[in-house]
Every structure is written in structure tokens, then in C-alpha cells.
């Protein structure tokens, strides 16, 4: 995947995504089969960028972005 740097997701990348590419991204996140936790985090940030900028592609995958509530007690 192309980005402006290792930590930034380019507008070009976000705009290039299709429904099929988004499905594959969500599938990877769902399966959580990454070589390192950082690989999963990169995909999570990419899905988050898509949800912000291209919500029509991510409506079926928002559950992958929702954070679990926690009890501080």
C-alpha cells in the first residue's frame, strides 16, 4: 500500500480504495492474523481514515473501529 510515509495515510490512497479493497482490509482486521501488532495497527488506522473520508465504504465494518467500553472500578 502506498502512503506518504510509514505513519501517514495519503489522500491518494484513501481515494483509490474500492469496495473490494475495503472488504479485504476489514477481513484482515477481523481475522487478526498479522506478523506484528504494528501491521494490524496500520490497517486499523487505514480503516479509520476510510471511515472518516469515505464512510460509504465502511458502513458494514464500523464494528471493527468501535472501542470496547471499560469499567475503571
N, C-alpha and C positions, 0 to 999 in steps of 0.2 A: 504494500500500500504506500502511496506517495503522500508525504506530508512536508511542510515547510521545514521542519526539524524533527528530532526524535520526540519532542514534547508538545509540538503544536500541530493541530489538525487544520489543514488548509481549506479554504473556501472551495477551491477547485475539487478537492477530494470529496467533500460533502455534496457538492453539486453533481458529481459524477455517479453517485450511488443510485442504484435501481432497486426495485422491489426484491429481485432475486438476490442481489448483493446484501441487502438488509436482512433477508431471511437467513442467509449463510452466516452473517455476523451474529444474529440472535441465536442461531443453532449452536455456534461455538460457545457463546456465553452460557447457554442452557446446559451444555454438556460439561463445561468447566474442565476441559482436557487440555491444559496448557503446560508447556515445558517449564515456565516460570510464572509466578504470580504477576509479574510486571506485564507479561503478554496479555493476560486476562484484563488487567487494568487498562491497557491501551485500547482493547476492544470496547471496554465499558465506557471509556471517555469518548470513543468514536460514536457509539450508540447514543450517548448523551448529546453530543453535538448534532447528530441527526435529529434527535427528538426536539431540539431547540429550533433548528433551522429548516428541517424537512419533516414536520410532525406527521404528514400524511403517510410517510414510510414506516413510522414506528408505532402507530397506534396499537398494533397487536402485541407489541413487545415491551410496553411500559412497565410491566411487572418485573422486568429484569433490571430496571433502574430504581424502582422503589426500594427504599431502605426499610429494614425491619425496625419496628418500634422497640425500644428497650426500656426496662424499668431500672431507674437509678437507685432504688432502695435495696 
